[in-house]
Amino acid sequence: MQELELRQYQQFIVTSIIDALHTQKNIIVELDAGLGKRIISYLLIERLPKNINILIITPSHASVKDTYQTFVEFYSKRGKKTDEIGYIAAGVPTRLRTLILKEKRVVISTPISLANCLRKNVKLIERFKIIIINEVDKVVRRVAERFEVKGELNEEFHLASE
């Protein structure tokens, strides 16, 4: 089981995100691999009030499963129930995906699974106060490529590439 080791910069990031939330500001945090993005995400879940819903978008099914499992381990280690966490990805039935988006405090999803759910009911996104996008460059690229291949990319969705 992974240990939860808080580093000083992680504490600073968590505090900065919570401060930004209280002052209604947006914040972007970019961290290289291995610097504890999952730990920071978990600490936010742990420290934010229970009425703050969190959506975590990660680029692959494997990453969704790994993140979910890491959170379950952290919760279990602290004696907390894991029923506030859910994930949506390939293999999760559509009705269950919608239920997860409506009811879970913390949702971990791939971008394509999320986009497919939101296409049917875009208002499901409104309940999330914090949205964390892991590897945003990959997420944007995959969603854009998927919609472009399906012929759904339109003038309202522009992908700026440099």
Solvent accessible surface area in square Angstrom, and as a share of the most:
residue,aa,sasa,rsa
1,M,142,0.63
2,Q,83,0.37
3,E,98,0.44
4,L,34,0.17
5,E,113,0.51
6,L,78,0.39
7,R,108,0.39
8,Q,164,0.73
9,Y,78,0.30
10,Q,0,0.00
11,Q,63,0.28
12,F,143,0.60
13,I,18,0.09
14,V,1,0.01
15,T,58,0.34
16,S,29,0.19
17,I,18,0.09
18,I,31,0.16
19,D,77,0.40
20,A,12,0.09
21,L,26,0.13
22,H,126,0.56
23,T,81,0.47
24,Q,158,0.70
25,K,137,0.58
26,N,155,0.79
27,I,75,0.38
28,I,164,0.83
29,V,60,0.34
30,E,156,0.70
31,L,34,0.17
32,D,103,0.53
33,A,98,0.76
34,G,69,0.66
35,L,63,0.31
36,G,16,0.15
37,K,64,0.27
38,R,79,0.29
39,I,13,0.07
40,I,9,0.05
41,S,8,0.05
42,Y,0,0.00
43,L,4,0.02
44,L,1,0.01
45,I,1,0.01
46,E,52,0.23
47,R,99,0.36
48,L,7,0.03
49,P,68,0.43
50,K,126,0.53
51,N,121,0.62
52,I,21,0.11
53,N,22,0.11
54,I,0,0.00
55,L,0,0.00
56,I,6,0.03
57,I,15,0.08
58,T,1,0.01
59,P,11,0.07
60,S,37,0.24
61,H,74,0.33
62,A,65,0.50
63,S,19,0.12
64,V,0,0.00
65,K,82,0.35
66,D,73,0.38
67,T,5,0.03
68,Y,55,0.21
69,Q,91,0.40
70,T,11,0.06
71,F,0,0.00
72,V,32,0.18
73,E,44,0.20
74,F,0,0.00
75,Y,1,0.00
76,S,64,0.42
77,K,94,0.40
78,R,106,0.39
79,G,71,0.68
80,K,63,0.27
81,K,163,0.69
82,T,41,0.24
83,D,99,0.51
84,E,31,0.14
85,I,6,0.03
86,G,5,0.05
87,Y,46,0.18
88,I,0,0.00
89,A,0,0.00
90,A,69,0.54
91,G,78,0.75
92,V,19,0.11
93,P,86,0.54
94,T,67,0.39
95,R,214,0.78
96,L,78,0.39
97,R,32,0.12
98,T,37,0.22
99,L,85,0.42
100,I,15,0.08
101,L,0,0.00
102,K,104,0.44
103,E,114,0.51
104,K,51,0.22
105,R,13,0.05
106,V,0,0.00
107,V,0,0.00
108,I,0,0.00
109,S,0,0.00
110,T,14,0.08
111,P,7,0.04
112,I,36,0.18
113,S,7,0.05
114,L,10,0.05
115,A,22,0.17
116,N,38,0.19
117,C,4,0.03
118,L,28,0.14
119,R,120,0.44
120,K,147,0.62
121,N,57,0.29
122,V,100,0.58
123,K,135,0.57
124,L,11,0.06
125,I,45,0.23
126,E,121,0.54
127,R,71,0.26
128,F,14,0.06
129,K,117,0.50
130,I,17,0.09
131,I,80,0.41
132,I,41,0.21
133,I,76,0.39
134,N,27,0.14
135,E,73,0.33
136,V,79,0.46
137,D,84,0.43
138,K,82,0.35
139,V,12,0.07
140,V,55,0.32
141,R,114,0.42
142,R,103,0.38
143,V,20,0.11
144,A,3,0.02
145,E,87,0.39
146,R,91,0.33
147,F,34,0.14
148,E,109,0.49
149,V,131,0.75
150,K,100,0.42
151,G,64,0.62
152,E,69,0.31
153,L,60,0.30
154,N,87,0.45
155,E,148,0.66
156,E,162,0.73
157,F,78,0.33
158,H,147,0.66
159,L,79,0.39
160,A,97,0.75
161,S,99,0.64
162,E,223,1.00
